[in-house]
Amino acid sequence: MAQIRSEQSGNVATLIIDNPDRRNAMNRAMYEQVPAVVEEIAADPAIRCVILRGAGSEAFGAGSDISEFTSRRTGREAGRFDSSEHHAWRAISSIAVPVIASIHGPCMGGGVAIALHADIRIAADDARFALPPAKIGLAYPPPAVDRLVRLVGPSMAKLLLFSARTIDAGEALRIGLADEIVPKNDLDAHTSALAHRIGDLSPLSIRAAKLAVESVARHDLRDQTREAVARCYASSDFREGTRAFLEKRRPIFEGH
């Protein structure tokens, strides 16, 4: 059954796009499941990092399920489909801890939009990316375009959208759509190691960094960011980190 589900390993959760029979294409029901699954993850204070991936070994995500478009993306139904997409993306981007997209195989259209709302994108060397709305007469949603432009710049975003061409992992890395490339066989281990490394660091520092980077990217250094920074200085984690450094031992961070 096509679904969105999660798994947990220690302090790392994995959010899984599970529709391998259709290369992990997202139907409307799956988009509508995302906020609830994210809420479950966010409710667990032990979670310090989230991995976002497609089920199986063939694809990260082939995009939104085109087989639904004639019945669910026309007329009155179109607005509901778009709203489901946007709420799913917003849920992913609202996760307070870092989100790492682990991308293998095709990452197309709506799959790219999902990956854009992660904090970091790690690509396998077989990853392929495309933004094909112009092939079927659709417009790429503005929230996803906003994320795309912030990553690759206006001209490159236009080139990808205007041409609808497929790019490989190397080009994705060059333009900033991917942050690292690893051999496909190493992708899961590499992403897991990074997630657990993040999970071992100070969660208050990581949260402040995430808020600060997002605020700077949007040219909006909000009070929420300043409060997160101030909370770090007042925290027991800061005192523990300082003591551990001076005592030449590994710190134990508890998030307060």
N, C-alpha and C positions, 0 to 999 in steps of 0.2 A: 504494500500500500504506500502510495506517495505521501510523505509526511516530513515535518520538521521535528527533529528530536535532539536530545542532548545526552552526553555521557560525561563522567567525571573521573579524573585521575588525580588524587591528592588535591592540591589547591587550583587545578586547572580544569575548566569545563570545555567541552567541545560541542559546538552548535553545528548540526549536520543537516545538509540538504539531501534528503533521502528519496530519490526518484531515479535510480540508476537505469531502469528500463528505457527512460526517455532522456538519458544523459543529464539527469538532475535538473530538467526543466522545471520551472516553478509555475504551478497552476494557482488559481485564485485562492483555493482552500489552503494551500501551503503558505501563501503570503499571509493569510489571516491567522495562521497558527503561530507565526513568528513572535508577535508581542507576548503571547502567553508563555511560550518557552523561554524567552528572554527574561520575563518577570520571575520565573522559577529560578533561573540562574542568578539573577540579581538579588534574590531574597536570601541567598546563602552567603553569609559573611566570610566563609572560608575561601570563597573563590577569589583568586587574585589575577587571573588571566583567562581569556577565552580564545579558543581556536575555532575558526569558521572554515568548514570544508564541505566538499561534496562526497557523498557515499560512493564506495567502490573505487576502482582504479582508472576509470575511463574519462571522467570529466568533473570539473568543479561545478559548472552550471551552464547549460545550453541557453539560458535566458528564460523569458516568460513563455509559457506553453502556447505556441501559435495555434494549436488545434482548438483552443478556446476562443480565439479572437472573433470569429464570426458570430458566436452566440453570446459572448460575455465581454467583448470590447467594442461593441457598437451600441448606438442609441443610449437609453437610460443606463444600461449595464456598464457602459464604458467608465462612467464616473466612479462606480463602486470598485471596478478593477483597479483603476488608478489610485483610489484611496487606499485599497489594500496594500498595494506596492509601497506607497509613501509611508504608511504606518509601520510596515515591516522595516524599511530603511531607517526610519526614525528610532525604532526600538533598538536596532543594532548600534546606531551611533550614540544612543543615550547610555549604553553600558558604561558604568563608571570605571571599570578596570580596562586594561589594554585588550584590544581585539586583533588577532592575527589571522588574516586570510591565508589559507594554505591551498595554493592553486595548482592543479594539475590538469592537463588536457584542455578541452575547450572551455573558455570563459567568455561567453557571448552576450551581448545586449543586456538583458536584465541580470545576467550573472555578473557582468562588469559592474552594474549599478550596486549590487550587493557587496562586491569586493571593495568598491570605492568607499563604502561606509565603515570599513574596518580601519584600524589605525596603521597597520603594517600589512604589506602584501609580499608573501614569499612565493615565488613561482618555481615549479619544476621545469626542467629544460624542455619538456614536451608541451608546455603551456602555450595556448594560442588565444589571442584576444581580438574581438571585433565589436563594432558598434553599427549594426546593420539596419536601423529603423528606416533609412532612406530606401532600402530595397523593397519595403512593403508599404511605404507611404505613411509611416508614423513619425511623430516627433519624439525625440528623446526627452524624458521628463526633466524640467528645470532643476529640481533638487539634485539629480544625478549629474546634470551638466555643471552645476556649481562645484560639486566635488571634483569632477574631471578637470575643469579649468584650473582649480587650485593646485592640482597635481602636475599637470602637463603644460599649462599655459594656454592662452586663448587660441593662438595660431595652430598649435598641434591638436587641440580639441576640435577645431574646425576641420582640420585635415582628416582626422579619424571619422568624424560625423559626415563630412561631405563625400568622402570616398567609400565609406563602408568596407574598407579593406581589412583583411586579417593580418595581424602582426604576430611575430613569434616572441618568445620570452626575452631574447636578446634585445630586440627593439623596445619591448615594454620596459626593460631595465634602463635603456638609454634615455628614454623620454620621461621616466619617473613614474610610470604606471605600476611597475614592480620595484621592490626595494632590494631583493636578492634573488639570485637564481641558484638552484642546487640540482644535482642529478635526481631524476624522478625516484629512484630507489632509496634515496636519502631524505626525501621530503618530509615524511612523517617524523622520523627521528630528529631531524634538524629543527622542525617547527616545535616539537614537543620539548626539546632541550632549551630552546629560546623561551618558550612559555614558562617552563619551570624555573629558569634563571630569573625571569621577571618576577615570578611568584615568590622567590626567596628574598627579594629586595624590599625596601620599605614601602608598604602600600600607600602611606600618606604622601611620600615623595612622588611616587608614580602618579597618583591621582592629581597632585598639584601640577606635575609636568604635562599631563594630558590636557587639563583645563587651560594651562598657559599656552600651549602650542595651538590649540583650537582657537583661543581668543586672539592670539597674534595673527593667525591665518585669516581671521575675519576682521582684523583691525578693531577689536572690541575687547579691551582688557577689563572684564567685568568684575564687580565686587566679589562674586563667587570665587574667582581665581585668586584674588588677593587674600581672601579668607583661607583658602586652601594652603597658600604659602605660609601665612601666619601660623596656621595650625601645625605645620611641620616644626617650626621653631619652638613651639610650646609643648611638643609631644615627648612622651617617654621613649618613643622610637629614636628620636634625635639624640637623647641622652645615651640610649643603649648603643647606637651606632658610633658615637664618639668614644665611649668607654671601650667598645670592642676594637676600634682602630688602635687606641693607645695600648690595649692589652694584647694586640696582635692575635685576635681570635675572630671567628665568624660571628657576626651579630645575629640575634634572634629578634625579628621584628613582629610585633603583635598588632600593629595598626592603630595605636592610640598613644 
